[in-house]
Amino acid sequence: MAEIRTKEYKPERYKKMNETVKPGQVVCAGYYPINYDAAVPEMKECLKIRTNEKINAANELVKRLAQEKGARYIDINAPLKDANGCLKAEYTIEGMHIKEEGYRAIYPEFMKYATEPAWK
């Protein structure tokens, strides 16, 4: 969401977005982590604002709102994270976006959710 990229992160916007959601209609997934140290020089300024701390806060808010509205929240980020909770350097193009290898790493996690009987 745009709020993660701005200095004026406004959690109340998530509530407004979620006001019309009916239970069982939506699946929410957490935002992917970033890796400032693996970022190319052109991306570093953006990643000073879009931090893992803000991403984690946004993910907690999305999770809570999903629970309040009866939506499903899935977290498939564990395979993407290094020991410090950052996006693994080998999975990123420039510090924020994920390469094919990153998507391959989270595919099994996603499929665990996608193949549950309740989803079919």
N, C-alpha and C positions, 0 to 999 in steps of 0.2 A: 504494500500500500504506500501511497505517496507520503503518508505521515512519518514513516520510518526514515525517509530521506530528508525530511525537513527538520529544522531546529525547533519547530513548534509542533511537537508530537501531541495529538489530541485524542486520547482514548474514547472520548464521548462520541466521536464519529463512528466508531465500531457499533455502538449501541443503536445509533440512528439507522445504520445499514442493516441491522438485525431486527428492527421493529416489525417488519412484515413477514418474517420467516415463520413458516408453520412447521411443527415437529415432524421429523423424518424426511424433510425435503432436501436437506443440505448436508454435505460432508465438508468439514473444514480441515485443512492440513496446516501444520506449522510452517513458518517461513524458514528458508534455509539459512545456515550461519554464513559468515563471511570470514575472510582471512586477510587482515591488514598487512601482515608481514609478507605475504605472497603476492600482494597487489602490485600491478604495474604503476609507474609514477603517475600516469594520468588518472588513475582510480583512487589514489590515496586520499585526496581531498574529500571525495564523496564518502569514503569509508571512515573518515573522522566523524561524520554525522551518522551514518548508518552503521552503528556498532552492534556487536553481539549482545550487549546489555539491552539495547533498545529492541532488538529482534526477540530476545527472550521475554521481555516485558510484553511485547505485542503478542507473542505466542501464548502467554499465560492469559491475556485478556481474551483472545479468540477462543481459547479452550473454555474459559469461564462462560463466555457468551453462548458458545455452542451447548454447554451443559444447561444453561438457563432456558434455552429455546428448544431443547430436545433434539438438537442436531448432533451429528457424529463428529468427533474430533480425532484425527489420527496424527501421530507423530512418527515420522519415518526418517528423522534426521540422524539418529545414532550412528549409522554407518558412515556418515559424512564428516563426523567430528573427530578431531585429534584429542590428545590428552588434556588440552586446555579448553576444549569446547569450541575451537575454531574450525572452519571448513578446512579439511585436509588440503595441503598445497597441491598434491597430485591430482585433485579433483576440480581445480578451478582454472579458468581461462585467464582471469586477471584480478582475482581476489574476491569477486562476488558471484559471477555466473559459473555454472557447473558444466564441466566437460562430460562427454559421453561416459567416461569411466565412473563418474559420480552417479549418473543416472543408473548405470548398471549395478552400482553398489546398493542403491535404495530400492531397486526393482523387487527383490525378494520380500522386503518389508512391506512394500505396497501390495504385493500379491497376497500376503497373509490376510490383509483386510479385504481385498477385492474378491477373494474366493470364499469368504465366510458365507454360510447358507443364508443368513439374514439379508445379504446384499443381492442375492440372485432373484 
